[in-house]
Amino acid sequence: MRLQVETVVNQAIQIDEFGGPEQLKWREVPVPEASAGEVLVRHTAIGLNFIDTYHRSGLYPLELPAGLGTEAAGVVEAVGAGVDTLQPGDRVTWVGLPPGAYAQQRVYAAERLVRLPATVTDETAAAAMLKGLTAWYLLHRSYPVSAGDCVLVYAAAGGVGQILSQWGTSKDVRVIGVTGSPEKAAIAREQGCTDVVPADAPDFVGRVRELSGGGVAAVYDSVGRDTFMQSLDCLRPHGTMVSYGNATGPVDPFSPMELAKRGSLFLTRPTLFDFIRTRADLEHATGALFDALESGAVTINVNQTYALEDAAQAHRDLEARRTTGSTILIP
């Protein structure tokens, strides 16, 4: 009598060429094995982020074929040789490169996995790691805010924008939000924005300067090309321009004299992974994020949930600005 052996299936989203959401392919892939220093994680929730669309389109090129996704939460299934910090059954989360979160299972370096506190759900972790840690470095590293500061936050009703607004407000920072519709403006106010300026306001710069009393201390701009120069115009002398996204494309080349003639401005183009390079940096950042979640200073609003196999539709909705807050994919 022949024994039947149960086959473990691992499904994933991959791309074979760069392009639009139609390039996302739902396919069966081999179940990875954990090598020395690695852990096999069964994903329970996966975060959706704008960087995923940059990888898909080729703005941030990958070696093809490639997986997508830079954050997820799940359960440890197996550990490789030399791993003594985690064991099967542990709840963990991760954020990082190379992409590959859009899968039911993947292996990841044990030193880059973070054990989840009991108070943080898998869904919250999957929605919070990249966006929450981005908000952390923006507020604590790129321009460290102080009580009484006034800052401008683009896409204030989006995932990072909501966290920035909540966290900034908890530090007695006045947040002026930018949104694209009255409905999103209402959401931004609920998340802590003192004032909201429509993205298409006729005198956008004048309105921001009026509300801030002469210019904001920092601009957190995730839009990129279309808003860069107007963001510079919104800053007070010695203000800080933080350009951290490319929703409308990368910023065009410009002369550094543009910074000088606006009051000796500071400019930074940061990326999260430079702030969590070491294990100590990662633990410090996630510790701050989990503390903010547990204290109630930050609440992660997961407003959209899709099946992993429907990732293409999730990308369409994200790029069409039909989402608010955070979005997760469920394997």
C-alpha positions in Angstrom: 0.0 0.0 0.0 1.4 3.4 -1.0 1.4 6.1 1.6 0.1 9.5 0.7 2.5 12.3 1.5 1.0 15.7 2.2 2.4 18.3 -0.1 3.0 21.7 1.3 2.0 24.4 -1.2 3.6 27.9 -1.1 1.8 30.5 -3.3 3.3 33.9 -4.0 2.9 37.0 -6.1 5.9 37.6 -8.5 6.7 39.8 -11.5 8.6 38.7 -14.6 8.8 42.2 -16.1 8.3 45.7 -14.9 5.1 47.5 -15.6 1.6 48.0 -14.3 -0.5 46.0 -11.8 -1.2 43.5 -14.6 2.4 42.2 -14.2 1.6 40.7 -10.8 1.4 36.9 -11.2 -0.1 34.6 -8.6 1.8 31.3 -8.8 3.1 28.3 -6.8 6.7 28.6 -5.7 8.9 26.1 -3.8 8.7 26.1 0.0 12.0 27.7 1.1 14.3 26.0 3.6 15.9 27.9 6.4 19.7 27.9 6.1 22.1 28.7 8.9 21.0 31.9 10.6 17.7 32.0 8.9 14.1 31.4 9.9 11.1 30.1 7.9 8.1 32.3 8.5 4.5 31.5 7.6 3.0 34.9 6.9 -0.4 35.8 8.4 -0.6 39.4 7.2 1.4 41.5 4.7 1.7 45.2 4.4 1.0 47.2 1.2 3.2 50.2 0.5 3.9 52.7 -2.2 7.5 51.3 -2.5 5.9 48.1 -3.7 4.6 50.0 -6.8 8.1 51.5 -7.3 9.6 48.0 -7.4 6.8 46.7 -9.7 7.2 49.6 -12.2 11.0 49.5 -12.2 11.5 52.9 -10.6 13.5 51.0 -8.0 14.8 48.2 -10.3 15.0 44.5 -9.1 16.6 41.5 -10.6 13.8 39.6 -12.4 11.8 37.5 -11.8 11.2 39.0 -8.4 8.9 39.0 -5.5 7.4 42.1 -4.0 6.6 43.4 -0.5 8.9 44.7 2.3 6.9 44.0 5.5 4.9 41.2 7.0 4.0 39.4 10.2 3.6 35.8 10.9 4.6 32.7 12.8 7.9 30.9 12.9 7.7 27.5 11.2 11.3 26.3 11.4 14.7 27.7 12.3 18.1 27.1 10.7 21.3 26.1 12.3 22.7 28.5 14.9 19.4 30.2 15.6 18.7 30.2 19.3 16.7 33.5 19.7 13.5 32.2 18.1 11.7 28.9 18.0 8.7 27.5 16.1 5.4 29.1 17.2 6.9 32.5 17.9 5.0 35.5 16.5 7.4 37.8 14.6 7.4 40.7 12.2 10.0 42.1 9.8 10.6 45.0 7.4 13.4 45.1 4.9 14.9 44.1 1.6 15.1 42.2 -0.7 11.3 42.3 -1.4 9.5 39.0 -1.0 6.6 39.6 1.5 3.9 38.7 -1.0 4.2 35.0 -0.3 2.6 32.5 2.1 6.0 31.6 3.4 9.5 33.0 3.1 12.9 32.7 4.9 14.4 35.7 6.5 17.6 36.4 8.6 16.9 35.7 12.2 18.7 38.9 13.3 16.3 41.0 11.3 13.1 39.5 12.8 11.4 41.2 15.7 9.3 39.3 18.2 5.8 40.7 18.5 4.5 41.8 21.9 1.2 40.2 22.9 -0.5 43.6 22.7 0.2 44.0 19.0 -1.8 41.9 16.5 -0.3 40.4 13.4 -2.5 42.7 11.3 -1.4 45.8 13.1 2.3 44.8 12.8 2.0 44.1 9.1 0.5 47.5 8.6 2.8 49.3 11.0 6.4 48.2 10.4 7.4 50.2 7.3 4.9 53.1 7.8 5.4 53.3 11.5 9.1 53.1 11.4 9.1 55.7 8.6 7.1 58.0 10.8 9.6 57.3 13.6 12.7 58.3 11.6 10.9 61.3 10.1 10.0 62.7 13.5 13.1 61.6 15.4 15.9 61.6 12.9 15.3 63.5 9.7 13.9 66.5 11.5 13.7 65.9 15.3 10.5 67.7 16.3 10.2 69.8 19.5 7.0 70.9 21.3 5.7 74.0 19.6 7.0 73.2 16.1 4.7 73.5 13.2 5.2 71.0 10.3 3.5 70.2 7.0 2.5 66.6 6.2 1.5 65.5 2.7 -1.0 62.7 2.2 -2.1 63.2 5.7 -5.0 60.7 5.4 -2.6 58.0 4.1 -0.8 55.3 6.1 2.3 57.2 7.0 0.5 60.5 7.1 -2.0 59.3 9.8 0.8 58.0 11.9 2.9 61.2 11.5 -0.1 63.3 12.5 -0.9 61.2 15.6 2.6 60.9 16.8 3.5 64.5 16.1 0.4 65.7 17.9 1.3 63.5 20.9 4.6 65.5 21.1 2.7 68.9 21.1 3.7 69.5 17.5 1.2 71.4 15.4 0.5 69.5 12.2 -0.8 71.0 9.0 -2.1 68.3 6.7 -2.4 68.1 2.9 -5.2 66.0 1.4 -6.9 65.6 -2.0 -10.6 65.7 -1.0 -12.9 66.9 1.8 -13.5 63.4 2.9 -9.7 62.8 3.4 -9.5 66.2 5.1 -12.0 65.1 7.7 -9.9 61.9 8.3 -6.7 64.0 8.7 -8.4 66.2 11.3 -9.5 63.1 13.2 -5.9 61.9 13.2 -4.6 65.1 14.8 -4.1 67.7 12.1 -4.8 71.2 13.4 -5.5 72.5 9.9 -5.8 70.9 6.5 -4.9 72.5 3.2 -6.4 71.1 -0.1 -3.6 69.8 -2.4 -5.1 71.9 -5.2 -5.6 75.1 -3.2 -5.2 78.1 -5.5 -2.7 79.8 -3.1 -1.3 76.8 -1.4 2.0 78.3 -0.3 0.3 81.5 1.0 -2.3 79.4 3.0 0.4 77.3 4.6 2.6 80.4 5.5 -0.5 82.1 6.9 -1.5 79.1 9.1 2.1 78.6 10.3 2.9 82.2 11.0 5.5 82.6 8.4 6.5 79.1 7.4 6.8 75.6 8.8 9.8 74.1 10.6 9.7 71.0 8.4 7.9 69.6 5.4 7.4 65.8 5.2 6.8 65.4 1.4 6.0 61.9 0.0 4.7 63.3 -3.3 8.0 64.1 -5.1 8.3 65.9 -8.4 4.9 67.8 -8.4 5.2 69.4 -5.0 9.0 69.8 -4.4 9.4 73.5 -5.2 6.2 74.6 -3.4 7.3 72.6 -0.4 10.5 74.6 -0.3 8.4 77.8 -0.4 6.4 76.7 2.6 9.5 76.5 4.9 10.6 79.1 7.4 14.3 80.3 7.3 16.6 77.4 8.2 13.6 75.0 7.8 14.1 71.4 6.8 12.7 69.8 3.6 12.3 66.1 4.0 11.6 64.5 0.6 10.9 60.8 1.3 8.7 59.6 -1.5 8.1 59.7 -5.3 4.3 59.3 -5.7 4.4 61.6 -8.8 8.0 60.7 -9.8 11.5 61.5 -8.7 12.4 65.2 -8.1 13.9 67.0 -11.1 17.5 68.2 -10.8 17.7 71.7 -9.3 20.4 74.2 -8.2 21.4 74.3 -4.5 20.9 78.1 -4.7 17.2 77.4 -4.5 17.9 76.5 -0.8 20.0 79.6 -0.2 17.5 82.1 -1.6 14.7 80.7 0.6 16.5 81.2 3.9 19.4 78.8 4.0 17.2 75.7 4.0 18.2 72.1 4.8 17.3 69.3 2.5 17.4 65.5 3.1 16.3 62.5 1.1 16.2 59.7 3.6 15.2 56.1 3.4 14.2 53.9 6.3 16.8 51.2 5.9 19.7 53.6 6.6 18.2 54.1 10.1 17.8 50.5 11.0 21.0 49.0 9.6 22.2 47.4 12.8 20.3 45.1 15.2 20.6 47.7 17.9 19.1 50.3 15.6 16.3 48.0 14.7 15.5 47.2 18.3 15.6 50.9 19.3 13.2 51.9 16.5 10.7 49.1 16.9 10.8 49.6 20.7 9.8 53.2 20.2 7.1 52.2 17.8 5.7 49.4 20.0 5.7 51.9 23.0 3.7 54.4 20.9 1.2 51.7 20.0 0.8 50.4 23.5 0.5 53.9 25.0 -2.2 54.9 22.5 -0.1 57.7 21.1 -0.4 56.0 17.7 -3.3 53.8 16.4 -2.9 51.9 13.2 -6.0 52.2 11.0 -6.2 49.2 8.7 -8.9 50.5 6.4 -8.5 48.1 3.5 -7.9 44.3 3.4 -7.4 42.2 0.3 -6.6 38.6 -0.3 -3.0 38.2 -1.3 -4.0 36.8 -4.7 -5.8 40.1 -5.3 -2.7 42.2 -4.9 -3.1 43.7 -8.4 -6.4 45.3 -7.4 -4.8 46.6 -4.2 -2.1 48.3 -6.3 -4.7 49.9 -8.6 -6.6 51.3 -5.7 -3.4 52.5 -3.9 -2.2 54.3 -7.1 -5.6 55.8 -7.8 -5.7 57.3 -4.3 -8.8 55.2 -3.4 -7.3 54.1 -0.1 -6.9 55.7 3.3 -4.8 54.7 6.3 -3.1 51.3 6.0 -3.8 48.4 3.7 -2.9 44.7 4.3 -2.9 41.6 2.2 -4.0 38.3 3.8 -2.4 35.0 2.4 
